[in-house]
Amino acid sequence: MLKLYNSLARKIEEFKPVKKTKVGMYTCGPTVYNYAHIGNLRTYVFEDILKKVLRANGYKVKHVMNITDVGHLTSDADQGEDKIEKGSKREGKTAWEIADFYTKAFKSDIKDLGIEEPNVWCRATEHIKQQIKLIKRLEKKGFTYQTADGIYFDTSKLSDYGRLANLQHQELRAGARVDVGDKKNITDFALWKFSPKLETRQMEWLSPWGMGFPGWHVECSAMAEEYLGQPFDIHCGGIDHLSVHHPNEMAQSEAAYGKPLANYWLHGEFLLIPGGEKMAKSDENFITLDTLKKRGINPLSYRYFLLQTHYRKQLTFSWEALEAAQNGLQHLYRSATVISNQTDFSSAEALAKAQESLKTKFFEHINDDLDTPGALALIWTALKDKTISLETLLKLDEVLGLKIKENMEQKEEELPEKIKMLISERDNARAEKDWTKSDDIRGKLEKMGYEVEDTKDGQKICKLL
């Protein structure tokens, strides 16, 4: 039984899809005006684990992810510059060039992290017609009104607006969340923004309401309905979407079609920097995956770092913790290299029984709202007790996505002659019980990028990540 924490219900629920063996999943993608930071990428890793868990439970997953390349303003108050246009001014490129460049950068990042691409990529600029259609439907049903700068959704027309974030039980004061301007209610949001009269935009389209561009929230509703229908099963995103973006999506979609947008809403928690602040581009305190790589960190080590903490718990980043995770992942690869299916069981039948029991326990963890820390702890215990076969380890890694098999193969590469000579010297030192020399050579090897483990069968050496 797969159980997931549903933000809408505010509790863990048994997962029951709309269709028996198929799952529709929509994940909010990046706004491509800058590089994704590693806090953003934490969300995409959790969503990748979710997709792999769904597949392991026998579901066929249709995964849709948007690319926001227009309409996301610098303020939740529907004010400020379009982030893509702002990026254009910053870098002296066209808005289209900015969007294309950072879309490619994002796709490169997720590849490095072992994240599978969605079945459908959908760019906001390629679905203007669908967004206009949705706004016209809302207009016909009486949910919209016009201001000096655009067409807005009237949240007062919905008695349960904001139930996803429990907003109806919060005291909302003018200016507490957004500036009211000439909006009717502080929670109202833009569906279509008019192009400024004294400014030429690079991204604008003719609509029934005049020249302009869509609001940020409307794109997800329009594209989710286009590719998954309504309702679909799972909508995911970062925890920062819980208070504004997702309630607005839900409001406009339910107002338009009279039925839920999605049945399960999942949110990944923040990555914090030391001091307790969230990592954010707006605060310019963010770290990119490329920064990690330049520091000698394998992106899969960052994935491993994330899997050690539950996706719904805040996680504080530090270089020390990340380096410890890299060492841990290296140890996992090394352990996988030395284990085999010939374990300490009395018979093949006993081995098979033990592996089935281990798999059952693993899925008890992973099906309990994606308990990756518990699943990893189980694997480490089994490795220590020598009760896991290589075949089983690789099977479980299909969910974790740490690419154990590929990295094992790398460890089998021919060692350079200098490394072989040092290993031979260390063998001699150990035979002579010259432990000081042995340790010195170990240190040299580590500086050269190789790690040594002393076993009953002699030295085991592997290249560090």
Residue, then its C-alpha position, 0 to 999 in steps of 0.5 A: m500500500l502506497k501512502l502519501y502526505n496530501s497537503l490538501a487533506r493535511k495528513i497521510e493518505e492511501f494513494k488511490p489513482v483515478k485509473k487503476t494502473k495509470v497515474g497522471m502527475y504534474t510538477c511545477g517546472p522552473t522559471v527559466y530566467n537564471y540557473a536553478h539553485i540546489g534548493n530548487l533542485r531538491t524538489y525535482v529529486f523528491e519528485d523523481i523518487l516519487k515517480k520511481v516509487l509509483r512505477a515500482n508499485g506497478y503504475k504507468v506514470k504520465h509525467v508533465m512538467n511546465i517551463t515558465d518562460v513568460g508571465h512570472l513577475t518579480s512579486d506575488a502581488d502581480q507587480g514588478e518586471d517579468k522575470i524573463e524580461k528582467g533576465s534579458k536586460r541583465e544579460g543583454k540577450t533577447a527574452w527568447e534567448i534567455a529562456d532557451f539558455y536556462t531551459k538547456a541549463f536546467k535539463s543538464d542539471i537534472k540529467d547530472l542528478g539522475i532525474e528522469e525527464p518528464n513524458v511531456w515538457c510544456r512551455a508557457t509561450e507555446h500554450i497561449k491559446q489554451q490559456i486564453k481559452l481558460i480565461k474566456r471560460l472563467e469570464k463567461k462564468g463570472f469569475t473575472y473583472q478588469t482593472a487598469d493593468g489586466i484581467y483578474f480572478d475574483t477570489s470572493k466568488l469562491s467560498d473555499y478559496g485558499r483551502l489548500a493553504n488553509l488561507q480561509h482561517q488566516e487573517l489576511r490584511a491589506g499589504a500583509r501578502v500583496d498590495v491591493g492596488d485597484k483589485k477588489n480583494i487582496t487575494d485576487f490574482a492576474l489572469w492576463k496582464f496588459s502590456p505597459k503603454l509606454e514600454t515595448r515587451q518582447m513577449e506579448w500576444l493579442s487577446p480578446w482583452g488587448m495586447g498582453f501576456p498571461g499571468w503566472h498561475v494560469e499556465c499550469s492550470a491550462m497545460a495540466e488540463e490539456y495533457l492530463g485532463q481534470p481531475f488528475d492524480i498528483h500535483c507536486g511542487g516546492i513548499d513555497h507554492l503552497s500559499v500562493h501559486h497552488p491555491n490560485e491554480m486550484a481556484q481557477s481550475e475548479a471555477a472553470y470546470g466545476k471539479p478538482l484539479a488534482n486529488y493529491w498535492l505534494h510539496g517538498e520542503f526548503l533547503l536552508i543555508p546556515g543561519g536558517e534562511k531559505m536558499a533563494k535567487s531573490d536573496e542572491n544566496f543561492i548555490t548552483l549545481d555547477t558550483l558543487k561540481k567545481r568543488g569536486i562534488n559529484p551531483l549524485s553525491y548531492r542526490y544522496f545528501l538529499l535522500q538522507t532527509h525526508y522530503r517534508k523536513q527542512l534541510t540545512f546545507s553545509w559543505e561539511a555535510l555534503e562532503a560527508a555524503q560524498n564519502g558515504l556514497q563512495h563507500l556505498y559504491r565500494s561496498a557494491t563492488v565487493i559484494s556478490n550473490q554468494t552470501d553467507f546463506s546455507s542454500a539458494e532457497a535461504l538466500a532468495k527468502a532473505q532477499e524477498s524479506l529485505k525487498t518487502k521491508f524496503f518498500e514498507h519504508i519507501n511506500d510510507d510517504l517516500d521514507t528514503p532515510g529509512a530505506l537507506a538505513l535498511i540497506w546499510t544494515a544489510l550491507k554490514d550484515k552481509t545479507i544483501s545480494l548485488e542483484t537486490l541492491l541494484k534492484l532497490d537502486e532503481v528507486l533511489g537512482l544513485k546509479i550504483k551499477e554504472n559507478m561499479e563499472q567505473k571502479e573496475e577500470e585499469l589503474p594507472e602505473k603510479i597507483k599500482m606502484l604505491i599499492s605494491e609499496r603499501d603491501n610491502a610496508r604492511a607485510e613488514k608491519d611498518w604502519t606509519k609508512s602504510d598510513d603515509i602511502r594511504g594519504k598519498l593515494e587519497k590526495m591522488g583521488y583513490e581510497v584504500e580499504d584493508t580487507k581479509d583478502g588484501q587491499k581494495i582500491c577505488k577512485l574517489l568521485 
